[in-house]
Amino acid sequence: MRTVGQILKEIRESKLLTLEDIEKHTKIRKELLEALEGDNFEKLPPSTFVQGFIKNYGKFLGLDSEKLLAIFRRDFEARKHPPLVMESFSNPLSPKKLQITPSRVLIAVVTLIVLIFFTYLWISYRHFIGAPTLEVLSPQEGQTVDIPSVIVEGKTDPEVKVMVNNQEIGIDSDGKFKEEVKLSASANTIIITATSKFGQEAKVERTVILKNK
């Protein structure tokens, strides 16, 4: 839709009138006429005065002043209260691309190294303060034998002290151990313990039954 300024300018030019001619007959200064035709409301005085200019200008050109004023009020209100446009529609967010920079790579590498280091410390700490592993492969619980001896065999952590019925036995570098234990009664309790250098202990008990002949 045309603005009041455009209408006034078009009619003026169609009548071959200059701004100087309008200024002479309406007593409205030329710079105000230019602002009015250009819809530069910020260069014009308050709305009340502008409506007086439009009324005189339109009357001089032979236009319906009331229609011109209605158009002006419409345009003026639109300038005062522009339609709100949601930012998400006027400037839609585009997905941000992850930029790989040397600093980010360095931070990632350092973070990974720190995580690995602390994970190693945690595993080592748990290993040192926790009881050692102890797996007894032989004899089985409640095992029955015909001869007065049994082989105690198993595996534990390296550098651990292993004892069978309060007697220390040797282990190899892998933590494996094997020892023959004499049996003296029909029911024998064999106690195997593994003690770490920090004093943490794991214990397994086996009952072995010796058949009476």
RODO-2510 file (C-alpha; in nm, 4 decimals, decimal comma):
residues 213
     n   res          X          Y          Z
     1     m     0,0000     0,0000     0,0000
     2     r     0,1134     0,3511    -0,0781
     3     t     0,2061     0,5848     0,2023
     4     v     0,0751     0,9366     0,2471
     5     g     0,4149     1,0718     0,1428
     6     q     0,4102     0,8742    -0,1819
     7     i     0,0576     0,9909    -0,2640
     8     l     0,1419     1,3566    -0,2053
     9     k     0,4588     1,3352    -0,4119
    10     e     0,2901     1,1567    -0,7036
    11     i     0,0044     1,4081    -0,7210
    12     r     0,2425     1,7032    -0,6883
    13     e     0,4621     1,5759    -0,9718
    14     s     0,1584     1,4978    -1,1862
    15     k     0,0586     1,8631    -1,1503
    16     l     0,4152     1,9678    -1,2383
    17     l     0,4587     2,1445    -0,9078
    18     t     0,7874     2,1807    -0,7260
    19     l     0,8465     2,1724    -0,3526
    20     e     0,9135     2,5425    -0,3743
    21     d     0,5650     2,5915    -0,5182
    22     i     0,4111     2,3935    -0,2308
    23     e     0,6182     2,5843     0,0242
    24     k     0,5018     2,9158    -0,1219
    25     h     0,1314     2,8309    -0,1100
    26     t     0,1122     2,6242     0,2132
    27     k     0,3822     2,8084     0,4143
    28     i     0,5350     2,4689     0,5031
    29     r     0,9138     2,4712     0,4884
    30     k     1,0716     2,2764     0,2047
    31     e     1,2766     2,0474     0,4322
    32     l     0,9588     1,9444     0,6138
    33     l     0,7860     1,8759     0,2832
    34     e     1,0804     1,6565     0,1767
    35     a     1,0627     1,4641     0,5041
    36     l     0,6853     1,4243     0,4668
    37     e     0,7069     1,2935     0,1101
    38     g     0,9931     1,0635     0,2133
    39     d     0,7995     0,9327     0,5166
    40     n     1,0908     1,0365     0,7382
    41     f     0,8832     1,0794     1,0520
    42     e     1,1902     1,1202     1,2708
    43     k     1,2669     1,4487     1,0910
    44     l     0,9149     1,5809     1,1422
    45     p     0,7620     1,7569     1,4432
    46     p     0,5050     1,5820     1,6670
    47     s     0,2120     1,4030     1,5043
    48     t    -0,0355     1,6858     1,5722
    49     f     0,1674     1,9292     1,3613
    50     v     0,2279     1,6748     1,0873
    51     q    -0,1451     1,6132     1,0529
    52     g    -0,1905     1,9887     1,0022
    53     f     0,0742     1,9814     0,7280
    54     i    -0,0988     1,6903     0,5558
    55     k    -0,4373     1,8578     0,5749
    56     n    -0,3082     2,1811     0,4177
    57     y    -0,0913     2,0021     0,1622
    58     g    -0,3749     1,7690     0,0557
    59     k    -0,6248     2,0551     0,0384
    60     f    -0,3903     2,2495    -0,1882
    61     l    -0,3563     1,9467    -0,4196
    62     g    -0,7322     1,8903    -0,4194
    63     l    -0,7195     1,5623    -0,2261
    64     d    -0,9468     1,4241     0,0452
    65     s    -0,7685     1,5346     0,3601
    66     e    -0,9514     1,2846     0,5829
    67     k    -0,8350     0,9901     0,3719
    68     l    -0,4802     1,1220     0,3780
    69     l    -0,4938     1,1584     0,7562
    70     a    -0,6281     0,8022     0,7919
    71     i    -0,3380     0,6709     0,5843
    72     f    -0,0933     0,8753     0,7910
    73     r    -0,2317     0,7407     1,1190
    74     r    -0,2001     0,3876     0,9855
    75     d     0,1622     0,4404     0,8819
    76     f     0,2467     0,6314     1,1987
    77     e     0,1102     0,3587     1,4258
    78     a     0,2931     0,0946     1,2236
    79     r     0,6182     0,2847     1,2780
    80     k     0,5495     0,3148     1,6520
    81     h     0,4579    -0,0530     1,6947
    82     p     0,6407    -0,2643     1,4366
    83     p     0,5245    -0,6259     1,4135
    84     l     0,7188    -0,8615     1,6332
    85     v     0,9157    -1,1207     1,4455
    86     m     1,0328    -1,4270     1,6342
    87     e     1,4072    -1,4555     1,6220
    88     s     1,3871    -1,8240     1,5487
    89     f     1,2083    -1,7427     1,2210
    90     s     1,3898    -1,4245     1,1225
    91     n     1,7289    -1,5675     1,2003
    92     p     1,6978    -1,9455     1,2169
    93     l     1,9712    -2,1139     1,4083
    94     s     2,1956    -2,3199     1,1926
    95     p     2,3597    -2,6211     1,3529
    96     k     2,6967    -2,5297     1,4900
    97     k     2,9826    -2,7214     1,3462
    98     l     3,2475    -2,8468     1,5827
    99     q     3,5688    -2,6712     1,4922
   100     i     3,8818    -2,8734     1,5566
   101     t     4,1622    -2,6403     1,6562
   102     p     4,5148    -2,7176     1,7815
   103     s     4,4241    -2,5906     2,1278
   104     r     4,1214    -2,8200     2,1484
   105     v     4,3273    -3,1172     2,0323
   106     l     4,5900    -3,0389     2,2966
   107     i     4,3252    -3,0115     2,5684
   108     a     4,1726    -3,3445     2,4617
   109     v     4,5113    -3,5193     2,4636
   110     v     4,6081    -3,3783     2,8037
   111     t     4,2682    -3,4742     2,9466
   112     l     4,3047    -3,8286     2,8146
   113     i     4,6540    -3,8630     2,9622
   114     v     4,5344    -3,7368     3,3003
   115     l     4,2415    -3,9812     3,2972
   116     i     4,4693    -4,2732     3,2112
   117     f     4,7152    -4,1724     3,4835
   118     f     4,4524    -4,1473     3,7560
   119     t     4,2886    -4,4710     3,6408
   120     y     4,6239    -4,6450     3,6748
   121     l     4,6737    -4,4961     4,0207
   122     w     4,3269    -4,6094     4,1275
   123     i     4,3810    -4,9649     4,0023
   124     s     4,7223    -4,9775     4,1692
   125     y     4,5780    -4,8412     4,4917
   126     r     4,2994    -5,0989     4,4903
   127     h     4,5540    -5,3693     4,4178
   128     f     4,7808    -5,2644     4,7016
   129     i     4,5207    -5,2102     4,9717
   130     g     4,2870    -5,4935     4,8712
   131     a     4,3209    -5,8571     4,9658
   132     p     4,5168    -6,0623     4,7122
   133     t     4,3392    -6,3028     4,4829
   134     l     4,3508    -6,6667     4,5889
   135     e     4,2327    -6,9522     4,3700
   136     v     4,2651    -7,3091     4,4999
   137     l     4,2472    -7,5647     4,2204
   138     s     4,3134    -7,8690     4,4368
   139     p     4,1855    -8,0232     4,6560
   140     q     3,8136    -7,9733     4,6101
   141     e     3,5898    -7,9184     4,9112
   142     g     3,4859    -8,2563     5,0606
   143     q     3,7219    -8,4487     4,8346
   144     t     3,7810    -8,8130     4,9349
   145     v     4,1266    -8,9695     4,8913
   146     d     4,2708    -9,3166     4,9432
   147     i     4,6242    -9,2144     5,0376
   148     p     4,7353    -9,0102     5,3428
   149     s     4,8407    -8,7067     5,1399
   150     v     4,6964    -8,4555     4,8996
   151     i     4,8346    -8,2007     4,6558
   152     v     4,7409    -7,8398     4,7362
   153     e     4,7599    -7,6415     4,4138
   154     g     4,6439    -7,2949     4,3211
   155     k     4,7277    -6,9446     4,2104
   156     t     4,7565    -6,6021     4,3718
   157     d     4,9205    -6,2657     4,3051
   158     p     5,2992    -6,2463     4,2665
   159     e     5,5022    -6,1365     4,5702
   160     v     5,2406    -6,2743     4,8090
   161     k     5,3157    -6,4997     5,1061
   162     v     5,1208    -6,8261     5,0866
   163     m     5,0753    -7,0495     5,3883
   164     v     4,9168    -7,3933     5,4138
   165     n     4,8177    -7,4896     5,7670
   166     n     5,0480    -7,2171     5,9038
   167     q     5,3441    -7,3432     5,6975
   168     e     5,4810    -7,1071     5,4334
   169     i     5,5218    -7,2535     5,0864
   170     g     5,6923    -7,1193     4,7781
   171     i     5,5267    -6,9633     4,4736
   172     d     5,6664    -6,8956     4,1276
   173     s     5,6880    -6,5613     3,9462
   174     d     5,3330    -6,6019     3,8159
   175     g     5,1906    -6,6599     4,1632
   176     k     5,1345    -7,0336     4,1129
   177     f     5,1937    -7,2725     4,4010
   178     k     5,1891    -7,6500     4,4545
   179     e     5,2523    -7,8377     4,7787
   180     e     5,1935    -8,1906     4,9150
   181     v     5,0141    -8,2020     5,2493
   182     k     5,0084    -8,5069     5,4769
   183     l     4,6744    -8,6303     5,6063
   184     s     4,6391    -8,7846     5,9502
   185     a     4,2713    -8,8309     6,0246
   186     s     3,9564    -8,9309     5,8451
   187     a     3,8545    -8,5641     5,8060
   188     n     4,1306    -8,3106     5,7477
   189     t     4,0871    -7,9336     5,7324
   190     i     4,3388    -7,7594     5,5096
   191     i     4,3669    -7,3814     5,5472
   192     i     4,5355    -7,1867     5,2674
   193     t     4,6104    -6,8160     5,3177
   194     a     4,7632    -6,5531     5,0903
   195     t     4,8955    -6,2346     5,2575
   196     s     5,0050    -5,9230     5,0701
   197     k     5,3003    -5,7064     5,1719
   198     f     5,0468    -5,4606     5,3155
   199     g     4,9004    -5,7245     5,5455
   200     q     4,5797    -5,7891     5,3512
   201     e     4,4810    -6,1557     5,3658
   202     a     4,2711    -6,3962     5,1605
   203     k     4,1812    -6,7369     5,3033
   204     v     4,0353    -7,0588     5,1630
   205     e     3,9476    -7,3709     5,3619
   206     r     3,9164    -7,7211     5,2194
   207     t     3,7974    -8,0371     5,3944
   208     v     3,9581    -8,3576     5,2676
   209     i     3,8338    -8,6986     5,3784
   210     l     4,0768    -8,9898     5,4091
   211     k     3,9156    -9,3275     5,3553
   212     n     3,9758    -9,5832     5,6263
   213     k     4,1232    -9,9045     5,4979
***
